[in-house]
Amino acid sequence: MILPSKRKERNCMVTTIRLPEELHSKLKRNAKKQGMTFNGYVLSILWKSVQTMCHNDTIQF
């Protein structure tokens, strides 16, 4: 489900994803270590991943 964010000035979308409990815990713990919010940390990982894929012009999993 994707919903428009209430913060339209930032052109953000709200989405829901299912994460395995262990992955969620690790992300949450790492975000705290970095002094970031969970959302901010996940966004930074996603941006870095997308930029790397675009730079390499490939998608690798």
C-alpha positions as CSV (number, residue, x, y, z in Angstrom):
1,M,0.0,0.0,0.0
2,I,1.4,3.4,-1.0
3,L,-0.1,6.6,0.3
4,P,0.8,10.2,-0.4
5,S,2.7,11.7,2.5
6,K,1.2,14.6,4.5
7,R,4.6,16.3,3.9
8,K,3.9,17.1,0.3
9,E,6.6,19.8,0.2
10,R,9.1,17.0,0.4
11,N,7.4,14.9,-2.2
12,C,7.5,11.8,0.0
13,M,5.4,8.7,-0.2
14,V,4.4,6.5,2.7
15,T,4.6,2.7,2.1
16,T,4.4,-0.4,4.2
17,I,6.8,-3.3,3.8
18,R,7.1,-6.6,5.6
19,L,10.5,-7.3,7.2
20,P,11.6,-10.4,9.0
21,E,11.9,-9.8,12.7
22,E,15.6,-10.4,12.7
23,L,16.2,-7.9,9.9
24,H,14.0,-5.3,11.6
25,S,15.9,-5.7,14.9
26,K,19.3,-5.3,13.2
27,L,18.2,-2.2,11.2
28,K,16.8,-0.7,14.4
29,R,19.9,-1.4,16.4
30,N,22.2,-0.1,13.7
31,A,20.1,3.1,13.3
32,K,20.4,3.7,17.0
33,K,24.2,3.2,16.9
34,Q,24.4,5.8,14.1
35,G,22.2,8.2,16.0
36,M,19.6,8.1,13.3
37,T,15.9,7.3,13.2
38,F,14.9,3.9,11.8
39,N,13.2,5.6,8.8
40,G,16.3,7.8,8.2
41,Y,18.6,4.8,8.4
42,V,16.6,2.7,6.0
43,L,16.3,5.6,3.6
44,S,20.0,6.1,3.6
45,I,20.6,2.4,2.9
46,L,18.1,2.4,0.1
47,W,19.5,5.6,-1.5
48,K,23.1,4.2,-1.4
49,S,21.9,0.9,-2.9
50,V,20.0,2.6,-5.7
51,Q,22.9,5.0,-6.5
52,T,25.3,2.1,-6.6
53,M,23.0,0.1,-8.9
54,C,22.5,3.1,-11.2
55,H,26.3,3.8,-11.2
56,N,27.0,0.2,-12.2
57,D,24.1,0.2,-14.6
58,T,23.1,-3.2,-13.3
59,I,20.9,-4.8,-10.7
60,Q,22.5,-7.5,-8.7
61,F,20.9,-9.4,-5.8
